């Protein structure tokens, strides 16, 4: 089968690999129909994720068809159309019982990280019963790919952890796919203001179409000044960090109001400074999280009822044979205007 393989920092290749087989009774083999590229894959390629070793097939998102099911798989059978969760959950360990599936002692974020992932023609899914979701009849597969990771990530790590409430003021730093997913799902809670901050005017225009009440280009270094003026010098109730670099985390610290919350989503590959000299008396909360995908069933219902349209995030389509072109497009979003790319096998 064809598969996109990580070969070390800055290196990747489309290779021929052996089709995976059942390794445990709880496994399923899924024939991928559609997958995508995540910003986390770019972090892996930068060398920011040491748990992902050279030789690994990348990818942790997608939809497909059950090709083979292990003897202990009860919820799915060959031929079933399924959504693949980016998080694998045994459902039995101490963390799974706390609904912290991302910290499952034998699962968690392993796809495209510590085991082979979804940017291939086939993938082995451990704990299939608790790591896959049946695709509803008539559902749009491309829209559902957005539910593998970015919609639950934006919602759980940004909106829920950020304590977004009706009438509150929210700033989202980073108008990439994850930031836009947080923007879409923040609107469930009717905040009074959602301010999007980015360096890319195109993405800021997209954010306004998606429901942002204001868009601020931070290239001039005056984002804090502008937002403080707009909020009566108070700051924002929720600052969502959706990039994963020191400058954006520092910006969130400068934007948050007394009693507010900084919700980190970004994958940080280098250290950041925490300015307790400025924040020690501000009554703020700082949250971190890896998505647990506990919200996926709810999001499936919301998408099915057309309350939100994740397909708005899709800008480009590629065949698996051209996945290197897809990476080039996704990795140069400032010039290609890419958000999410769909890769078809």
Buried (B, 14 or more C-beta within 10 A) or exposed (E): BBBBBBEEEEEBEBBEBEBBEBEEEBBBBBBBBBBBBBBBBBBBBEEBBEEBEEEBBBBBBBBBBBBBBBEEBEBBEEEBBBBBBBBBBBBEBEBBEEEBBBBBEBBBBBBBBBBBBBBBBBBBBBBBBBBBBBBBEEBBBBBBBBBBBBBBBBBBBBBBBBBBEEEBBBBBBBBBBBBBBBBBBBBBBEBEBBBBBBBBEBBBBBBBEBBBBBBBBBEEEEBBEBBBEBBEEEBBBBBBBBBBBEEBBBBBBBBBBEEBBBBBBBBBBEEBEEEEEEBEEBEBBBBEBBBBBBBBEEBBEBBBEEEBEBBBBBBBEBEBEBBEEBBEBBBEBEEBBBBBBBBBB
